[in-house]
Amino acid sequence: MKTLITAATSGEAQRLKNKLDADAVILGDYLDVPEFMVKSGNMIRLPDPKSIAYAHEMLALCLDKEIQTIYPLKEQEKILLKEAGQLFQEYDIIVVCDF
């Protein structure tokens, strides 16, 4: 299984990735991600937290990509994913907001 870290282009995401098993980490962001990074498979585009269906879109993404753990780094993502914590727990997906 894999781990997703949001805010892919931030220094915080890179530092966290280095602390974890880098081979099992996926970096993603809903903001502008360089197209060459997406095409190379080093980053993925995430749903925008402004979407009404954000939690469900993130859940579908996690299931498709076999993501078991999410580290949301942006405050809006943290809030929405915490609110949907029960939904993610039902699929054994851990949302880590305090690390």
Biopython code that builds the backbone (N, CA, C, O; Angstrom):
import numpy as np
from Bio.PDB.StructureBuilder import StructureBuilder

atoms = [
    (1, "MET", "N", (0.828, -1.189, 0.000)),
    (1, "MET", "CA", (0.000, 0.000, 0.000)),
    (1, "MET", "C", (0.874, 1.254, 0.000)),
    (1, "MET", "O", (2.064, 1.215, 0.311)),
    (2, "LYS", "N", (0.238, 2.356, -0.359)),
    (2, "LYS", "CA", (0.994, 3.591, -0.559)),
    (2, "LYS", "C", (0.543, 4.695, 0.396)),
    (2, "LYS", "O", (-0.505, 4.610, 1.036)),
    (3, "THR", "N", (1.371, 5.726, 0.464)),
    (3, "THR", "CA", (1.096, 6.907, 1.276)),
    (3, "THR", "C", (1.020, 8.117, 0.351)),
    (3, "THR", "O", (1.847, 8.277, -0.547)),
    (4, "LEU", "N", (0.027, 8.962, 0.578)),
    (4, "LEU", "CA", (-0.139, 10.190, -0.191)),
    (4, "LEU", "C", (0.225, 11.383, 0.680)),
    (4, "LEU", "O", (-0.250, 11.502, 1.809)),
    (5, "ILE", "N", (1.064, 12.261, 0.155)),
    (5, "ILE", "CA", (1.381, 13.533, 0.801)),
    (5, "ILE", "C", (0.888, 14.629, -0.127)),
    (5, "ILE", "O", (1.233, 14.662, -1.308)),
    (6, "THR", "N", (0.072, 15.531, 0.423)),
    (6, "THR", "CA", (-0.449, 16.629, -0.395)),
    (6, "THR", "C", (0.543, 17.790, -0.389)),
    (6, "THR", "O", (1.596, 17.714, 0.245)),
    (7, "ALA", "N", (0.202, 18.857, -1.094)),
    (7, "ALA", "CA", (1.067, 20.041, -1.224)),
    (7, "ALA", "C", (2.417, 19.629, -1.791)),
    (7, "ALA", "O", (3.469, 19.984, -1.260)),
    (8, "ALA", "N", (2.362, 18.877, -2.875)),
    (8, "ALA", "CA", (3.530, 18.210, -3.460)),
    (8, "ALA", "C", (4.743, 19.082, -3.710)),
    (8, "ALA", "O", (5.876, 18.623, -3.573)),
    (9, "THR", "N", (4.520, 20.322, -4.072)),
    (9, "THR", "CA", (5.658, 21.157, -4.440)),
    (9, "THR", "C", (6.254, 21.914, -3.256)),
    (9, "THR", "O", (7.195, 22.690, -3.424)),
    (10, "SER", "N", (5.718, 21.696, -2.077)),
    (10, "SER", "CA", (6.223, 22.410, -0.895)),
    (10, "SER", "C", (7.440, 21.710, -0.297)),
    (10, "SER", "O", (7.629, 20.504, -0.463)),
    (11, "GLY", "N", (8.236, 22.470, 0.382)),
    (11, "GLY", "CA", (9.387, 21.912, 1.068)),
    (11, "GLY", "C", (8.971, 20.946, 2.167)),
    (11, "GLY", "O", (9.645, 19.946, 2.413)),
    (12, "GLU", "N", (7.849, 21.251, 2.829)),
    (12, "GLU", "CA", (7.338, 20.385, 3.892)),
    (12, "GLU", "C", (7.017, 18.988, 3.351)),
    (12, "GLU", "O", (7.310, 17.985, 4.002)),
    (13, "ALA", "N", (6.419, 18.926, 2.166)),
    (13, "ALA", "CA", (6.101, 17.625, 1.553)),
    (13, "ALA", "C", (7.374, 16.849, 1.247)),
    (13, "ALA", "O", (7.435, 15.638, 1.460)),
    (14, "GLN", "N", (8.381, 17.541, 0.754)),
    (14, "GLN", "CA", (9.643, 16.870, 0.424)),
    (14, "GLN", "C", (10.333, 16.351, 1.684)),
    (14, "GLN", "O", (10.876, 15.246, 1.682)),
    (15, "ARG", "N", (10.317, 17.136, 2.756)),
    (15, "ARG", "CA", (10.933, 16.702, 4.018)),
    (15, "ARG", "C", (10.208, 15.485, 4.581)),
    (15, "ARG", "O", (10.840, 14.537, 5.047)),
    (16, "LEU", "N", (8.869, 15.519, 4.535)),
    (16, "LEU", "CA", (8.089, 14.395, 5.041)),
    (16, "LEU", "C", (8.347, 13.146, 4.209)),
    (16, "LEU", "O", (8.481, 12.052, 4.755)),
    (17, "LYS", "N", (8.416, 13.303, 2.908)),
    (17, "LYS", "CA", (8.697, 12.162, 2.028)),
    (17, "LYS", "C", (10.028, 11.523, 2.391)),
    (17, "LYS", "O", (10.147, 10.298, 2.395)),
    (18, "ASN", "N", (11.024, 12.334, 2.694)),
    (18, "ASN", "CA", (12.339, 11.807, 3.050)),
    (18, "ASN", "C", (12.324, 11.047, 4.366)),
    (18, "ASN", "O", (13.162, 10.171, 4.582)),
    (19, "LYS", "N", (11.377, 11.371, 5.258)),
    (19, "LYS", "CA", (11.262, 10.668, 6.536)),
    (19, "LYS", "C", (10.553, 9.325, 6.388)),
    (19, "LYS", "O", (10.755, 8.418, 7.195)),
    (20, "LEU", "N", (9.735, 9.204, 5.367)),
    (20, "LEU", "CA", (8.949, 7.987, 5.143)),
    (20, "LEU", "C", (9.652, 7.095, 4.131)),
    (20, "LEU", "O", (10.703, 7.454, 3.600)),
    (21, "ASP", "N", (9.071, 5.937, 3.868)),
    (21, "ASP", "CA", (9.586, 5.028, 2.842)),
    (21, "ASP", "C", (9.292, 5.642, 1.479)),
    (21, "ASP", "O", (8.187, 5.506, 0.954)),
    (22, "ALA", "N", (10.276, 6.310, 0.914)),
    (22, "ALA", "CA", (10.084, 7.099, -0.306)),
    (22, "ALA", "C", (9.530, 6.287, -1.477)),
    (22, "ALA", "O", (8.852, 6.844, -2.340)),
    (23, "ASP", "N", (9.801, 5.006, -1.520)),
    (23, "ASP", "CA", (9.315, 4.179, -2.630)),
    (23, "ASP", "C", (7.804, 4.012, -2.603)),
    (23, "ASP", "O", (7.185, 3.781, -3.641)),
    (24, "ALA", "N", (7.214, 4.128, -1.431)),
    (24, "ALA", "CA", (5.772, 3.921, -1.299)),
    (24, "ALA", "C", (5.009, 5.235, -1.156)),
    (24, "ALA", "O", (3.829, 5.230, -0.806)),
    (25, "VAL", "N", (5.675, 6.364, -1.425)),
    (25, "VAL", "CA", (5.053, 7.674, -1.254)),
    (25, "VAL", "C", (4.658, 8.268, -2.604)),
    (25, "VAL", "O", (5.421, 8.239, -3.570)),
    (26, "ILE", "N", (3.442, 8.805, -2.636)),
    (26, "ILE", "CA", (2.946, 9.529, -3.800)),
    (26, "ILE", "C", (2.757, 10.977, -3.365)),
    (26, "ILE", "O", (2.140, 11.241, -2.333)),
    (27, "LEU", "N", (3.279, 11.904, -4.139)),
    (27, "LEU", "CA", (3.068, 13.322, -3.884)),
    (27, "LEU", "C", (1.954, 13.828, -4.789)),
    (27, "LEU", "O", (1.895, 13.472, -5.966)),
    (28, "GLY", "N", (1.077, 14.652, -4.246)),
    (28, "GLY", "CA", (-0.013, 15.173, -5.049)),
    (28, "GLY", "C", (-0.381, 16.583, -4.645)),
    (28, "GLY", "O", (-0.078, 17.025, -3.536)),
    (29, "ASP", "N", (-1.033, 17.282, -5.549)),
    (29, "ASP", "CA", (-1.464, 18.647, -5.273)),
    (29, "ASP", "C", (-2.630, 18.991, -6.191)),
    (29, "ASP", "O", (-2.737, 18.456, -7.295)),
    (30, "TYR", "N", (-3.501, 19.882, -5.733)),
    (30, "TYR", "CA", (-4.600, 20.346, -6.585)),
    (30, "TYR", "C", (-4.229, 21.651, -7.281)),
    (30, "TYR", "O", (-4.893, 22.061, -8.232)),
    (31, "LEU", "N", (-3.178, 22.297, -6.812)),
    (31, "LEU", "CA", (-2.693, 23.517, -7.466)),
    (31, "LEU", "C", (-1.855, 23.141, -8.675)),
    (31, "LEU", "O", (-1.725, 21.962, -9.004)),
    (32, "ASP", "N", (-1.298, 24.125, -9.324)),
    (32, "ASP", "CA", (-0.500, 23.863, -10.513)),
    (32, "ASP", "C", (0.663, 22.922, -10.212)),
    (32, "ASP", "O", (1.539, 23.224, -9.402)),
    (33, "VAL", "N", (0.646, 21.793, -10.875)),
    (33, "VAL", "CA", (1.730, 20.823, -10.786)),
    (33, "VAL", "C", (2.374, 20.790, -12.163)),
    (33, "VAL", "O", (1.666, 20.685, -13.165)),
    (34, "PRO", "N", (3.696, 20.877, -12.239)),
    (34, "PRO", "CA", (4.345, 20.838, -13.547)),
    (34, "PRO", "C", (3.924, 19.593, -14.344)),
    (34, "PRO", "O", (3.990, 18.469, -13.846)),
    (35, "GLU", "N", (3.499, 19.817, -15.564)),
    (35, "GLU", "CA", (2.992, 18.729, -16.404)),
    (35, "GLU", "C", (4.010, 17.596, -16.554)),
    (35, "GLU", "O", (3.634, 16.424, -16.567)),
    (36, "PHE", "N", (5.294, 17.940, -16.667)),
    (36, "PHE", "CA", (6.304, 16.888, -16.835)),
    (36, "PHE", "C", (6.399, 16.008, -15.591)),
    (36, "PHE", "O", (6.751, 14.834, -15.699)),
    (37, "MET", "N", (6.091, 16.554, -14.409)),
    (37, "MET", "CA", (6.120, 15.758, -13.180)),
    (37, "MET", "C", (4.941, 14.781, -13.148)),
    (37, "MET", "O", (5.078, 13.648, -12.686)),
    (38, "VAL", "N", (3.793, 15.225, -13.639)),
    (38, "VAL", "CA", (2.620, 14.356, -13.692)),
    (38, "VAL", "C", (2.856, 13.236, -14.706)),
    (38, "VAL", "O", (2.598, 12.067, -14.421)),
    (39, "LYS", "N", (3.346, 13.602, -15.886)),
    (39, "LYS", "CA", (3.588, 12.603, -16.933)),
    (39, "LYS", "C", (4.643, 11.592, -16.534)),
    (39, "LYS", "O", (4.572, 10.428, -16.929)),
    (40, "SER", "N", (5.628, 12.029, -15.751)),
    (40, "SER", "CA", (6.692, 11.113, -15.333)),
    (40, "SER", "C", (6.233, 10.195, -14.206)),
    (40, "SER", "O", (6.914, 9.225, -13.872)),
    (41, "GLY", "N", (5.072, 10.503, -13.618)),
    (41, "GLY", "CA", (4.554, 9.669, -12.548)),
    (41, "GLY", "C", (5.069, 10.060, -11.174)),
    (41, "GLY", "O", (4.785, 9.370, -10.194)),
    (42, "ASN", "N", (5.821, 11.152, -11.078)),
    (42, "ASN", "CA", (6.358, 11.583, -9.789)),
    (42, "ASN", "C", (5.338, 12.318, -8.926)),
    (42, "ASN", "O", (5.501, 12.400, -7.709)),
    (43, "MET", "N", (4.287, 12.852, -9.546)),
    (43, "MET", "CA", (3.243, 13.569, -8.825)),
    (43, "MET", "C", (1.899, 13.270, -9.473)),
    (43, "MET", "O", (1.817, 12.883, -10.639)),
    (44, "ILE", "N", (0.846, 13.462, -8.682)),
    (44, "ILE", "CA", (-0.502, 13.303, -9.226)),
    (44, "ILE", "C", (-1.309, 14.557, -8.921)),
    (44, "ILE", "O", (-1.013, 15.298, -7.984)),
    (45, "ARG", "N", (-2.333, 14.774, -9.735)),
    (45, "ARG", "CA", (-3.256, 15.884, -9.490)),
    (45, "ARG", "C", (-4.336, 15.396, -8.534)),
    (45, "ARG", "O", (-4.874, 14.298, -8.682)),
    (46, "LEU", "N", (-4.636, 16.226, -7.562)),
    (46, "LEU", "CA", (-5.648, 15.892, -6.567)),
    (46, "LEU", "C", (-6.911, 16.713, -6.798)),
    (46, "LEU", "O", (-6.866, 17.753, -7.456)),
    (47, "PRO", "N", (-8.029, 16.253, -6.263)),
    (47, "PRO", "CA", (-9.260, 17.040, -6.345)),
    (47, "PRO", "C", (-9.092, 18.359, -5.595)),
    (47, "PRO", "O", (-8.321, 18.451, -4.640)),
    (48, "ASP", "N", (-9.812, 19.360, -6.035)),
    (48, "ASP", "CA", (-9.778, 20.677, -5.402)),
    (48, "ASP", "C", (-10.664, 20.651, -4.156)),
    (48, "ASP", "O", (-11.819, 20.233, -4.237)),
    (49, "PRO", "N", (-10.147, 21.086, -3.012)),
    (49, "PRO", "CA", (-10.959, 21.115, -1.794)),
    (49, "PRO", "C", (-12.204, 21.989, -1.893)),
    (49, "PRO", "O", (-13.099, 21.878, -1.054)),
    (50, "LYS", "N", (-12.276, 22.844, -2.889)),
    (50, "LYS", "CA", (-13.466, 23.680, -3.078)),
    (50, "LYS", "C", (-14.638, 22.873, -3.643)),
    (50, "LYS", "O", (-15.779, 23.337, -3.619)),
    (51, "SER", "N", (-14.367, 21.692, -4.139)),
    (51, "SER", "CA", (-15.414, 20.836, -4.708)),
    (51, "SER", "C", (-16.335, 20.324, -3.602)),
    (51, "SER", "O", (-15.877, 19.933, -2.528)),
    (52, "ILE", "N", (-17.619, 20.333, -3.875)),
    (52, "ILE", "CA", (-18.595, 19.822, -2.917)),
    (52, "ILE", "C", (-18.354, 18.335, -2.638)),
    (52, "ILE", "O", (-18.599, 17.860, -1.529)),
    (53, "ALA", "N", (-17.882, 17.617, -3.630)),
    (53, "ALA", "CA", (-17.658, 16.174, -3.506)),
    (53, "ALA", "C", (-16.205, 15.833, -3.172)),
    (53, "ALA", "O", (-15.753, 14.719, -3.434)),
    (54, "TYR", "N", (-15.473, 16.789, -2.596)),
    (54, "TYR", "CA", (-14.036, 16.604, -2.339)),
    (54, "TYR", "C", (-13.721, 15.292, -1.616)),
    (54, "TYR", "O", (-12.872, 14.529, -2.077)),
    (55, "ALA", "N", (-14.379, 15.022, -0.509)),
    (55, "ALA", "CA", (-14.072, 13.814, 0.270)),
    (55, "ALA", "C", (-14.290, 12.554, -0.561)),
    (55, "ALA", "O", (-13.479, 11.629, -0.507)),
    (56, "HIS", "N", (-15.363, 12.510, -1.318)),
    (56, "HIS", "CA", (-15.644, 11.333, -2.139)),
    (56, "HIS", "C", (-14.651, 11.209, -3.301)),
    (56, "HIS", "O", (-14.262, 10.104, -3.680)),
    (57, "GLU", "N", (-14.253, 12.343, -3.853)),
    (57, "GLU", "CA", (-13.253, 12.320, -4.927)),
    (57, "GLU", "C", (-11.904, 11.831, -4.384)),
    (57, "GLU", "O", (-11.206, 11.063, -5.046)),
    (58, "MET", "N", (-11.547, 12.275, -3.187)),
    (58, "MET", "CA", (-10.295, 11.812, -2.571)),
    (58, "MET", "C", (-10.373, 10.325, -2.236)),
    (58, "MET", "O", (-9.402, 9.592, -2.425)),
    (59, "LEU", "N", (-11.516, 9.884, -1.743)),
    (59, "LEU", "CA", (-11.680, 8.463, -1.435)),
    (59, "LEU", "C", (-11.521, 7.628, -2.697)),
    (59, "LEU", "O", (-10.813, 6.621, -2.684)),
    (60, "ALA", "N", (-12.164, 8.026, -3.778)),
    (60, "ALA", "CA", (-12.053, 7.291, -5.043)),
    (60, "ALA", "C", (-10.606, 7.259, -5.521)),
    (60, "ALA", "O", (-10.133, 6.224, -5.990)),
    (61, "LEU", "N", (-9.909, 8.370, -5.408)),
    (61, "LEU", "CA", (-8.502, 8.434, -5.803)),
    (61, "LEU", "C", (-7.671, 7.463, -4.964)),
    (61, "LEU", "O", (-6.836, 6.732, -5.494)),
    (62, "CYS", "N", (-7.906, 7.463, -3.662)),
    (62, "CYS", "CA", (-7.158, 6.570, -2.768)),
    (62, "CYS", "C", (-7.411, 5.100, -3.108)),
    (62, "CYS", "O", (-6.484, 4.290, -3.117)),
    (63, "LEU", "N", (-8.636, 4.774, -3.378)),
    (63, "LEU", "CA", (-8.959, 3.393, -3.731)),
    (63, "LEU", "C", (-8.330, 3.007, -5.070)),
    (63, "LEU", "O", (-7.812, 1.900, -5.215)),
    (64, "ASP", "N", (-8.372, 3.901, -6.034)),
    (64, "ASP", "CA", (-7.786, 3.640, -7.355)),
    (64, "ASP", "C", (-6.277, 3.467, -7.290)),
    (64, "ASP", "O", (-5.713, 2.617, -7.978)),
    (65, "LYS", "N", (-5.620, 4.281, -6.455)),
    (65, "LYS", "CA", (-4.150, 4.290, -6.376)),
    (65, "LYS", "C", (-3.612, 3.417, -5.244)),
    (65, "LYS", "O", (-2.405, 3.377, -5.006)),
    (66, "GLU", "N", (-4.515, 2.714, -4.544)),
    (66, "GLU", "CA", (-4.141, 1.836, -3.418)),
    (66, "GLU", "C", (-3.413, 2.606, -2.319)),
    (66, "GLU", "O", (-2.406, 2.148, -1.781)),
    (67, "ILE", "N", (-3.943, 3.783, -1.999)),
    (67, "ILE", "CA", (-3.374, 4.629, -0.961)),
    (67, "ILE", "C", (-4.016, 4.264, 0.369)),
    (67, "ILE", "O", (-5.239, 4.230, 0.499)),
    (68, "GLN", "N", (-3.163, 3.992, 1.353)),
    (68, "GLN", "CA", (-3.637, 3.572, 2.668)),
    (68, "GLN", "C", (-3.530, 4.695, 3.707)),
    (68, "GLN", "O", (-4.259, 4.696, 4.698)),
    (69, "THR", "N", (-2.622, 5.647, 3.477)),
    (69, "THR", "CA", (-2.392, 6.731, 4.434)),
    (69, "THR", "C", (-2.306, 8.060, 3.690)),
    (69, "THR", "O", (-1.679, 8.154, 2.635)),
    (70, "ILE", "N", (-2.945, 9.085, 4.253)),
    (70, "ILE", "CA", (-2.905, 10.424, 3.663)),
    (70, "ILE", "C", (-2.330, 11.395, 4.690)),
    (70, "ILE", "O", (-2.753, 11.415, 5.846)),
    (71, "TYR", "N", (-1.373, 12.187, 4.260)),
    (71, "TYR", "CA", (-0.843, 13.294, 5.051)),
    (71, "TYR", "C", (-1.262, 14.592, 4.359)),
    (71, "TYR", "O", (-0.565, 15.061, 3.459)),
    (72, "PRO", "N", (-2.394, 15.181, 4.769)),
    (72, "PRO", "CA", (-2.805, 16.457, 4.164)),
    (72, "PRO", "C", (-2.008, 17.600, 4.796)),
    (72, "PRO", "O", (-1.991, 17.742, 6.019)),
    (73, "LEU", "N", (-1.361, 18.399, 3.984)),
    (73, "LEU", "CA", (-0.522, 19.468, 4.512)),
    (73, "LEU", "C", (-1.182, 20.837, 4.473)),
    (73, "LEU", "O", (-0.772, 21.734, 5.209)),
    (74, "LYS", "N", (-2.181, 21.017, 3.641)),
    (74, "LYS", "CA", (-2.864, 22.311, 3.562)),
    (74, "LYS", "C", (-4.054, 22.296, 4.518)),
    (74, "LYS", "O", (-4.750, 21.290, 4.657)),
    (75, "GLU", "N", (-4.268, 23.431, 5.168)),
    (75, "GLU", "CA", (-5.281, 23.516, 6.222)),
    (75, "GLU", "C", (-6.677, 23.131, 5.743)),
    (75, "GLU", "O", (-7.385, 22.402, 6.438)),
    (76, "GLN", "N", (-7.079, 23.602, 4.584)),
    (76, "GLN", "CA", (-8.413, 23.277, 4.073)),
    (76, "GLN", "C", (-8.565, 21.770, 3.850)),
    (76, "GLN", "O", (-9.623, 21.205, 4.125)),
    (77, "GLU", "N", (-7.511, 21.121, 3.354)),
    (77, "GLU", "CA", (-7.548, 19.669, 3.157)),
    (77, "GLU", "C", (-7.673, 18.954, 4.502)),
    (77, "GLU", "O", (-8.448, 18.007, 4.638)),
    (78, "LYS", "N", (-6.911, 19.410, 5.486)),
    (78, "LYS", "CA", (-6.963, 18.797, 6.818)),
    (78, "LYS", "C", (-8.376, 18.851, 7.392)),
    (78, "LYS", "O", (-8.891, 17.855, 7.900)),
    (79, "ILE", "N", (-8.986, 20.013, 7.305)),
    (79, "ILE", "CA", (-10.328, 20.197, 7.864)),
    (79, "ILE", "C", (-11.330, 19.258, 7.191)),
    (79, "ILE", "O", (-12.085, 18.559, 7.868)),
    (80, "LEU", "N", (-11.333, 19.247, 5.874)),
    (80, "LEU", "CA", (-12.309, 18.431, 5.138)),
    (80, "LEU", "C", (-12.072, 16.934, 5.341)),
    (80, "LEU", "O", (-13.026, 16.167, 5.470)),
    (81, "LEU", "N", (-10.822, 16.524, 5.370)),
    (81, "LEU", "CA", (-10.535, 15.100, 5.547)),
    (81, "LEU", "C", (-10.805, 14.639, 6.978)),
    (81, "LEU", "O", (-11.210, 13.496, 7.194)),
    (82, "LYS", "N", (-10.587, 15.512, 7.946)),
    (82, "LYS", "CA", (-10.942, 15.183, 9.331)),
    (82, "LYS", "C", (-12.450, 14.998, 9.451)),
    (82, "LYS", "O", (-12.920, 14.064, 10.101)),
    (83, "GLU", "N", (-13.207, 15.899, 8.815)),
    (83, "GLU", "CA", (-14.666, 15.804, 8.856)),
    (83, "GLU", "C", (-15.158, 14.503, 8.235)),
    (83, "GLU", "O", (-16.174, 13.956, 8.663)),
    (84, "ALA", "N", (-14.448, 14.007, 7.237)),
    (84, "ALA", "CA", (-14.836, 12.775, 6.550)),
    (84, "ALA", "C", (-14.076, 11.559, 7.096)),
    (84, "ALA", "O", (-14.028, 10.510, 6.454)),
    (85, "GLY", "N", (-13.494, 11.710, 8.265)),
    (85, "GLY", "CA", (-12.684, 10.641, 8.846)),
    (85, "GLY", "C", (-13.380, 9.302, 8.911)),
    (85, "GLY", "O", (-12.773, 8.278, 8.599)),
    (86, "GLN", "N", (-14.644, 9.285, 9.312)),
    (86, "GLN", "CA", (-15.405, 8.031, 9.407)),
    (86, "GLN", "C", (-15.471, 7.316, 8.055)),
    (86, "GLN", "O", (-15.315, 6.098, 7.980)),
    (87, "LEU", "N", (-15.700, 8.076, 7.002)),
    (87, "LEU", "CA", (-15.773, 7.508, 5.655)),
    (87, "LEU", "C", (-14.462, 6.818, 5.285)),
    (87, "LEU", "O", (-14.474, 5.703, 4.764)),
    (88, "PHE", "N", (-13.343, 7.468, 5.547)),
    (88, "PHE", "CA", (-12.040, 6.889, 5.212)),
    (88, "PHE", "C", (-11.730, 5.679, 6.092)),
    (88, "PHE", "O", (-11.126, 4.714, 5.625)),
    (89, "GLN", "N", (-12.137, 5.724, 7.362)),
    (89, "GLN", "CA", (-11.917, 4.599, 8.261)),
    (89, "GLN", "C", (-12.636, 3.349, 7.770)),
    (89, "GLN", "O", (-12.136, 2.235, 7.927)),
    (90, "GLU", "N", (-13.793, 3.534, 7.186)),
    (90, "GLU", "CA", (-14.555, 2.393, 6.677)),
    (90, "GLU", "C", (-13.785, 1.635, 5.594)),
    (90, "GLU", "O", (-14.030, 0.450, 5.368)),
    (91, "TYR", "N", (-12.866, 2.313, 4.935)),
    (91, "TYR", "CA", (-12.051, 1.691, 3.887)),
    (91, "TYR", "C", (-10.602, 1.501, 4.339)),
    (91, "TYR", "O", (-9.705, 1.310, 3.518)),
    (92, "ASP", "N", (-10.387, 1.555, 5.655)),
    (92, "ASP", "CA", (-9.050, 1.364, 6.247)),
    (92, "ASP", "C", (-8.012, 2.338, 5.690)),
    (92, "ASP", "O", (-6.855, 1.974, 5.483)),
    (93, "ILE", "N", (-8.431, 3.553, 5.455)),
    (93, "ILE", "CA", (-7.515, 4.607, 5.008)),
    (93, "ILE", "C", (-7.314, 5.551, 6.181)),
    (93, "ILE", "O", (-8.272, 6.067, 6.757)),
    (94, "ILE", "N", (-6.052, 5.768, 6.523)),
    (94, "ILE", "CA", (-5.701, 6.593, 7.678)),
    (94, "ILE", "C", (-5.387, 8.009, 7.209)),
    (94, "ILE", "O", (-4.582, 8.211, 6.300)),
    (95, "VAL", "N", (-6.037, 8.986, 7.842)),
    (95, "VAL", "CA", (-5.756, 10.392, 7.571)),
    (95, "VAL", "C", (-4.954, 10.925, 8.754)),
    (95, "VAL", "O", (-5.459, 10.998, 9.875)),
    (96, "VAL", "N", (-3.703, 11.294, 8.498)),
    (96, "VAL", "CA", (-2.797, 11.752, 9.553)),
    (96, "VAL", "C", (-2.709, 13.270, 9.493)),
    (96, "VAL", "O", (-2.084, 13.827, 8.590)),
    (97, "CYS", "N", (-3.333, 13.934, 10.453)),
    (97, "CYS", "CA", (-3.337, 15.401, 10.465)),
    (97, "CYS", "C", (-2.379, 15.972, 11.499)),
    (97, "CYS", "O", (-1.962, 17.124, 11.383)),
    (98, "ASP", "N", (-2.032, 15.202, 12.486)),
    (98, "ASP", "CA", (-1.137, 15.666, 13.543)),
    (98, "ASP", "C", (0.100, 14.794, 13.563)),
    (98, "ASP", "O", (0.072, 13.656, 14.031)),
    (99, "PHE", "N", (1.188, 15.348, 13.045)),
    (99, "PHE", "CA", (2.435, 14.572, 12.995)),
    (99, "PHE", "C", (3.608, 15.469, 13.299)),
    (99, "PHE", "O", (4.751, 15.011, 13.308)),
]
sb = StructureBuilder()
sb.init_structure("model")
sb.init_model(0)
sb.init_chain("A")
sb.init_seg("    ")
for serial, (resi, resn, name, xyz) in enumerate(atoms, 1):
    if name == "N":
        sb.init_residue(resn, " ", resi, " ")
    sb.init_atom(name, np.array(xyz, "f"), 0.0, 1.0, " ", f" {name:<3s}", serial, name[0])
structure = sb.get_structure()
